[in-house]
Amino acid sequence: MDIVFYTRKKCSLCVDAKNILEILQNDYPINIVEKDIDTNEEWTEKYGLMIPVIEIDGEIIQSGLVDLFVLEEKIKSKLL
């Protein structure tokens, strides 16, 4: 399963979210597709105030402060 991770440089919440995704990647068959919003004007406009943003199947699962347990439950439900 692909998880799209919208991020940007110098974002401490993004670093925390990436660590959570990498932890979950050890237990679930997920592929992290990282997208730096500063490389795309549309992403910057859409997600600039929300990052980090985690999206699965076109649905925003979490943004801002990412919670490991909430994200894990969502991943589990998508894998079933």
Secondary structure as UniProt FT lines:
FT   STRAND          2..7
FT   HELIX           12..27
FT   STRAND          31..36
FT   HELIX           37..39
FT   HELIX           41..47
FT   TURN            48..50
FT   STRAND          53..56
FT   TURN            57..58
FT   STRAND          59..63
FT   HELIX           68..79
//
